[in-house]
Amino acid sequence: MMQNGIACMMMRGGTSKGAYFLADDLPSDSHERDRLLLRIMGSPDPRQIDGIGGADPLTSKVAVVRASTRPGFDVDYLFLQVFVDQALVSDSQNCGNILAGIGAFAVERGLVKASDGETAVRIYMENTGQSAVARIRTENGRPVYTGDASIDGVPWPAAPVYLTFTDAAGSSCGALLPTGSAATEIDGVTCTLIDNGMPVVVMRAADFGLSGYESREDLEGNEKVKARIERIRLAAGPLMNLGDVTKKSVPKMTLVAPPLSGGAIMTRSFIPHRVHASIGVFGALSVATACMFPESPASAMAVLPAGDDNTVAVEHPTGQMEILLRLDQNAPGGLGECSFLRTARKLFDGHVFEN
């Protein structure tokens, strides 16, 4: 297998980029699989010069996909974050951006038969045991990648990918608010510890002496702020039922500020040690949800629409991400269905080599 290369499709999903594999094309042993993926991506190395990784957490991602044997699902999807400068591969989180490419990949690899016009792909997310439905455009049995849908953080339009979730709450922490409250004080900072698809700690930027509108480069160069955020992250891990998070990529740490461009809230997200160029799909969902709780530090500065169907625009360094939150008092945390618009594009399909 290694001498002839390993079948691999590189795709942009949302505002991330990753290598997509069929599970059967990778070692079944997780330690051997992770060793192989580190070699393929070129980690650990800040440039990932000897692999296909892009020297950034957003471009050092892997999707592992298989036909599902679970009732009601088409495919199972495992997300793996390959660290850039450490020999670490983490399965401790979902990735909603890479998820945007799963439907097209499943059709490309023959795991799902395409319908005429639009195909719905039912996806089981192995990382957290939850579900999603991706609706993609298809013609003549193949995915359609061209279109006029635009998302901030991606320079060119593409065909829309609609992602819907009904059971994101408590994905990793066991509860939407794992501490039972939307306001928990850590190191003198009021935080919302929340998990609506992604464990996130939401904090006011002002509590760190920041405006919340700083550039990614300015924040990454502020060692004092980064050290304090990391102290809070390490303390939050056990409180969120995540245990020792020293070597984990969760929780994400998000600073919030009043919106600037007509959205609901401004964000700067640490993922967890680098600053996100935009914001992750599930991270945005958790932040948007935090805005709904009056005790949360996000609530007082958020500008929210009225009604049970709330389109919440989460602002980030390169634009904003719109999330449709449907309120349902009978659902966990009072939240029903959540939907996003993403796009995806196949970049190359071929074989990648270990040596």
C-alpha positions in Angstrom: 0.0 0.0 0.0 2.8 2.5 1.0 4.9 1.8 -2.1 2.1 2.5 -4.5 0.8 5.4 -2.5 -2.4 5.9 -0.6 -5.6 7.2 -2.3 -6.2 10.8 -1.1 -8.5 13.6 -2.1 -7.5 17.2 -1.0 -10.6 19.4 -0.6 -11.4 22.8 0.7 -14.3 22.5 3.1 -15.7 25.9 4.3 -12.7 28.0 5.4 -10.4 24.9 6.0 -8.5 22.5 3.8 -7.8 18.9 4.4 -6.9 15.4 3.1 -9.9 13.1 2.7 -9.3 9.3 3.0 -11.4 6.2 2.9 -11.0 4.4 6.2 -10.1 1.2 4.4 -7.1 2.9 2.8 -5.5 3.7 6.2 -4.2 1.4 8.9 -6.9 0.1 11.2 -4.6 0.5 14.2 -5.0 4.2 15.4 -1.4 4.6 16.5 -0.1 3.4 13.1 -2.7 5.5 11.3 -1.6 8.6 13.3 2.1 7.9 12.6 1.3 7.7 8.9 -0.7 10.9 8.9 2.0 12.8 10.7 4.4 11.7 7.9 1.9 12.5 5.1 1.2 16.0 6.5 4.8 16.7 7.3 4.5 17.2 11.1 6.1 18.1 13.3 7.6 21.0 11.4 6.5 24.7 11.4 6.6 24.7 7.5 5.4 21.1 7.0 7.8 21.2 4.1 8.1 17.5 3.7 4.3 16.8 3.6 1.1 18.1 2.2 0.0 20.2 5.2 -0.2 23.9 4.7 1.7 25.0 7.8 -1.4 26.2 9.6 -4.0 24.4 11.8 -6.7 25.3 9.3 -4.8 23.4 6.5 -3.5 20.5 8.5 -6.7 18.5 8.8 -7.8 15.0 7.9 -11.2 13.4 7.2 -11.6 9.6 7.4 -14.8 8.3 5.8 -16.5 4.9 5.6 -19.9 3.6 4.5 -22.0 3.5 7.6 -23.7 0.4 9.0 -25.7 2.4 11.4 -29.5 2.7 10.7 -30.4 6.1 9.2 -26.9 7.0 8.1 -25.0 6.9 4.8 -21.5 7.5 6.0 -19.4 7.7 9.2 -16.9 10.6 9.4 -14.0 10.8 11.7 -12.2 14.2 11.9 -8.5 14.3 12.9 -6.6 17.5 13.7 -2.9 17.0 12.8 -0.8 19.4 14.8 1.7 21.4 12.7 4.7 21.7 15.1 4.0 18.8 17.4 3.8 15.0 16.8 0.1 15.0 17.8 -3.0 13.9 16.0 -6.3 14.7 17.9 -9.7 13.2 17.5 -11.1 15.3 20.4 -13.4 17.5 18.3 -15.6 17.8 15.3 -14.8 20.1 12.4 -17.8 21.6 10.7 -15.7 23.1 7.9 -14.2 19.8 6.8 -17.7 18.3 7.2 -18.8 20.5 4.3 -16.7 18.4 2.0 -17.9 15.0 3.3 -21.1 14.8 1.1 -19.2 15.4 -2.1 -16.4 13.0 -1.1 -18.9 10.3 -0.4 -20.4 10.6 -3.8 -17.0 10.8 -5.5 -15.9 7.6 -3.9 -19.2 5.8 -4.6 -20.4 5.5 -1.0 -23.6 7.4 -1.8 -25.5 7.4 -5.1 -26.2 10.9 -6.4 -29.8 12.1 -7.1 -30.7 14.5 -9.9 -30.2 18.1 -8.8 -29.6 17.7 -5.1 -28.4 14.8 -2.9 -28.8 14.6 0.9 -26.0 12.8 2.7 -26.7 11.6 6.2 -23.5 11.7 8.2 -22.6 10.1 11.6 -19.8 12.1 13.3 -17.6 9.6 15.0 -15.8 12.1 17.2 -18.9 12.9 19.2 -21.5 10.4 18.2 -23.8 13.0 16.6 -25.4 13.5 13.3 -25.6 15.9 10.4 -27.3 16.1 7.0 -25.4 17.7 4.1 -27.4 18.7 1.0 -25.1 19.1 -2.0 -25.7 19.9 -5.7 -25.3 16.9 -8.0 -25.6 16.3 -11.8 -25.1 13.2 -13.9 -24.1 11.2 -10.8 -21.3 13.7 -9.7 -21.0 16.5 -7.3 -21.3 20.1 -8.7 -18.6 22.4 -7.3 -19.3 25.6 -9.3 -22.0 28.0 -8.2 -22.7 31.5 -6.9 -22.7 30.9 -3.1 -20.2 32.9 -1.2 -18.8 32.6 2.3 -16.5 35.0 4.1 -12.9 33.8 4.2 -13.0 32.1 0.8 -12.3 34.4 -2.2 -14.4 32.7 -4.9 -18.0 31.5 -5.0 -19.0 27.8 -5.3 -22.0 25.6 -5.1 -23.8 25.8 -1.8 -23.6 23.1 0.8 -26.3 23.2 3.5 -25.5 21.6 6.8 -28.2 20.8 9.3 -27.9 19.6 12.9 -30.4 18.6 15.5 -28.3 17.1 18.3 -25.2 19.3 18.6 -25.7 20.3 22.2 -23.4 18.6 24.6 -21.4 17.0 21.8 -18.2 16.5 23.8 -19.0 17.8 27.3 -22.2 15.9 27.9 -24.3 19.1 28.4 -24.8 22.4 26.6 -23.6 24.2 29.8 -21.4 21.6 31.5 -21.1 23.7 34.7 -24.9 24.2 34.8 -24.5 28.0 34.4 -23.7 30.4 31.6 -21.4 32.4 33.9 -18.4 30.8 35.5 -15.5 32.8 37.0 -12.0 31.5 36.2 -8.8 33.5 37.1 -11.0 36.6 37.7 -12.7 36.4 34.3 -16.4 35.7 33.7 -16.6 32.9 31.2 -19.4 30.9 29.4 -18.3 27.3 29.2 -20.5 25.9 26.4 -20.7 23.0 24.0 -23.1 23.2 21.1 -21.1 21.2 18.7 -17.7 22.5 19.9 -16.4 23.0 23.5 -15.8 26.8 23.7 -14.9 29.2 26.5 -16.5 32.6 25.7 -14.9 35.7 27.3 -15.1 39.5 27.0 -12.1 40.8 25.1 -12.2 43.9 27.4 -11.4 41.6 30.4 -8.0 41.1 28.8 -7.4 44.8 28.1 -8.3 44.3 24.4 -10.8 45.8 22.0 -11.7 42.5 20.4 -10.9 44.0 17.0 -7.2 43.2 17.0 -5.6 41.5 14.1 -4.7 37.8 14.2 -1.0 38.8 14.1 -1.3 41.2 17.0 -3.0 38.6 19.2 -0.5 35.9 18.4 2.3 38.2 19.3 0.8 39.1 22.7 2.5 36.5 24.9 1.0 37.9 28.1 -2.6 37.6 26.9 -1.9 34.1 25.4 -0.5 32.9 28.7 -3.5 34.0 30.6 -5.9 32.5 28.1 -4.0 29.2 28.3 -4.3 29.2 32.2 -8.0 29.7 31.9 -8.2 26.9 29.2 -6.4 24.4 31.4 -8.7 25.3 34.3 -11.8 25.0 32.1 -11.0 21.6 30.8 -12.0 19.6 33.9 -15.0 21.9 34.5 -16.2 21.0 31.0 -15.8 17.2 31.6 -12.8 17.2 29.2 -10.2 16.3 31.8 -6.6 17.4 31.3 -6.6 19.4 28.1 -2.8 20.2 28.0 -2.4 18.1 24.8 -5.9 18.5 23.5 -7.2 20.9 20.8 -10.3 21.7 22.9 -11.8 23.8 24.4 -11.4 26.6 21.9 -11.1 30.1 23.5 -13.1 32.9 22.0 -12.9 36.6 22.9 -16.1 38.6 22.1 -16.8 42.2 21.5 -19.8 44.3 20.1 -20.4 43.8 16.4 -18.9 46.2 13.9 -20.6 45.3 10.6 -24.2 44.6 11.3 -23.7 41.2 12.8 -24.7 39.8 16.2 -21.3 39.6 17.9 -17.6 40.0 17.1 -15.1 37.2 17.8 -11.4 36.3 18.0 -10.9 32.6 18.5 -7.8 30.8 19.8 -7.9 27.2 18.4 -6.4 26.8 21.0 -3.0 28.3 20.7 -3.1 29.9 17.2 -5.7 32.5 16.4 -8.3 31.4 13.8 -8.2 33.3 10.5 -12.0 33.3 10.7 -14.0 31.0 13.0 -14.9 27.3 13.0 -18.5 26.3 12.1 -19.2 24.6 15.5 -17.2 27.3 17.3 -19.5 29.9 15.8 -22.5 27.8 16.7 -21.4 27.6 20.4 -20.7 31.4 20.5 -24.1 32.2 18.9 -25.8 30.0 21.4 -24.0 31.7 24.3 -25.5 35.0 23.2 -28.9 33.6 24.1 -28.1 33.3 27.8 -28.6 36.6 29.7 -25.8 35.7 32.2 -23.2 35.1 29.5 -20.6 37.8 28.9 -21.6 37.6 25.3 -25.3 38.5 25.9 -25.0 42.1 26.9 -23.0 43.1 23.8 -24.9 40.9 21.3 -27.4 42.3 18.8 -29.9 39.5 18.2 -33.0 39.3 16.0 -36.4 38.7 17.5 -38.5 35.5 17.1 -38.0 31.8 17.4 -35.9 31.5 14.2 -32.8 33.5 14.8 -30.3 34.1 12.1 -27.2 35.0 14.1 -24.3 36.5 12.2 -21.1 35.9 14.0 -18.4 38.3 12.9 -14.8 37.3 12.7 -11.5 38.7 11.2 -12.4 38.0 7.6 -16.2 38.6 7.6 -19.1 36.9 9.3 -20.8 33.5 9.5 -24.6 33.2 9.5 -26.2 30.6 11.7 -29.9 29.8 11.8 -30.9 28.8 15.4 -34.4 27.5 15.8 -35.6 27.8 19.4 -37.5 24.8 20.9 -38.3 24.8 24.5 -38.8 21.0 24.4 -35.3 20.4 23.1 -32.1 20.3 25.2 -31.1 23.8 26.2 -34.2 25.2 24.5 -32.5 24.8 21.1 -33.9 22.9 18.1 -32.5 22.6 14.6 -29.3 24.5 13.6 -28.3 25.2 10.0 -25.4 26.7 8.1 -24.4 27.5 4.5 -20.9 26.4 3.6 -19.2 25.6 0.3 -16.6 23.0 -0.7 -14.3 22.3 -3.6 -12.2 19.3 -4.8 -8.6 20.5 -5.2 -6.9 17.3 -6.3 -7.5 13.5 -6.3 -4.6 11.0 -6.5 -2.1 9.3 -4.3 0.0 10.5 -1.5 3.3 8.8 -0.4 4.8 8.1 2.9 8.4 7.9 1.6 
